[in-house]
C-alpha cells in the first residue's frame, strides 16, 4: 500500500505547487478517497491570495471525486 501521495498545495501566499505527503490514516467511521478528479473552489482561490493568513504546504482542492482507498468503519461486520 502506498505510504505517500501527491498533493496540490499552497506553498505560501501567491504560490501553489505539488508535493509528496504521507497518506493519512482514517479515523473511526472515516474513509480515504483516492482522488481521480478535483477542482479548486472559491475559498481555495482566496486562500492562495492570503485571505486566511500565511499558510505553508496546505493541501487544496476538496471538491473531488474518486475511489474508496481505505475505510475504518465504526462497526465491524467481520
C-alpha positions as CSV (number, residue, x, y, z in Angstrom):
1,X,0.0,0.0,0.0
2,X,1.3,3.5,-0.8
3,X,2.8,5.5,2.0
4,X,2.8,8.8,0.3
5,X,0.5,10.7,-2.1
6,X,0.8,13.7,-4.4
7,X,-1.0,16.8,-3.1
8,X,-1.7,20.1,-4.7
9,X,-0.7,22.7,-2.1
10,X,-0.4,26.4,-1.4
11,X,3.3,26.8,-0.7
12,X,2.9,30.3,0.6
13,X,0.7,33.3,-0.3
14,X,0.5,33.6,-4.1
15,X,2.4,30.3,-4.8
16,X,1.0,26.8,-5.4
17,X,2.6,23.5,-6.4
18,X,2.6,19.8,-5.9
19,X,4.4,17.8,-3.2
20,X,4.5,14.4,-1.6
21,X,2.7,14.0,1.7
22,X,2.1,11.0,3.9
23,X,-1.2,9.1,3.2
24,X,-3.4,9.9,6.3
25,X,-4.9,7.1,8.4
26,X,-8.7,7.3,8.6
27,X,-10.3,7.8,12.0
28,X,-13.3,5.8,13.2
29,X,-16.2,5.9,10.7
30,X,-13.9,7.7,8.1
31,X,-12.6,6.8,4.7
32,X,-9.7,7.8,2.5
33,X,-10.7,8.6,-1.2
34,X,-8.1,8.3,-3.9
35,X,-8.9,11.4,-6.0
36,X,-9.4,10.9,-9.7
37,X,-10.6,14.4,-10.4
38,X,-10.7,17.6,-8.4
39,X,-11.4,21.3,-8.7
40,X,-10.5,24.3,-6.7
41,X,-13.3,26.3,-5.1
42,X,-13.5,30.0,-4.4
43,X,-12.3,29.6,-0.9
44,X,-9.1,27.9,-2.2
45,X,-8.5,30.9,-4.5
46,X,-8.9,33.2,-1.6
47,X,-6.6,31.1,0.5
48,X,-3.9,31.3,-2.2
49,X,-4.4,35.1,-2.2
50,X,-3.8,35.3,1.5
51,X,-7.4,35.7,2.9
52,X,-6.8,33.3,5.9
53,X,-3.2,34.4,6.5
54,X,0.1,32.8,5.8
55,X,-0.1,29.0,5.2
56,X,2.7,26.7,4.2
57,X,2.1,23.5,2.2
58,X,-1.6,23.5,2.9
59,X,-3.5,20.9,0.7
60,X,-6.1,22.4,-1.6
61,X,-8.9,21.0,-3.7
62,X,-11.6,19.4,-1.5
63,X,-14.1,19.5,-4.4
64,X,-13.2,16.0,-5.6
65,X,-14.4,12.6,-6.8
66,X,-12.6,9.3,-6.6
67,X,-12.5,5.7,-5.5
68,X,-12.5,4.4,-1.9
69,X,-8.9,3.7,-0.9
70,X,-9.3,2.7,2.7
71,X,-12.2,2.6,5.3
72,X,-12.3,2.4,9.1
73,X,-15.9,1.7,10.0
74,X,-17.3,2.4,13.4
75,X,-18.8,-1.1,13.5
76,X,-17.0,-4.2,12.0
77,X,-19.1,-7.0,10.5
78,X,-16.2,-9.4,10.3
